[in-house]
Amino acid sequence: MLEMRPTCESCDRDLPPDGEAYICSYECTWCATCRDAFPGRACPNCGGDLQLRPMRVVSSVH
């Protein structure tokens, strides 16, 4: 299961599970502002392609 990290690894901004965030194949997690600042919009940790993280909405139905 995809780990939904709660903050940007660069600026520590909160990233709620239903908000915009970007991830690489290693699940490095970034906000849009930091992603836009990376050369080539690539992950600074692994050099991988950053994609929009899917949203996980918690259901209130039990």
Phi, psi and omega in degrees: 000141180295128177283124180264083182295139190277348183220159174291135181288347181262306187252357179068019177293141176296136179232092180296154183302337180255018180249172181287129176206159181237143182225157171255184182292345176264005179070021169300138191235133186220151172280166182296323181297314179292317179304319181295337181273345182284138177305126180066012184053034180261156179298126180288343179279314187239351181081003183285165178291136177260131180238154176299128180287135177295151180270143175240111181260127180282126180282140178268359179272133181255000000 
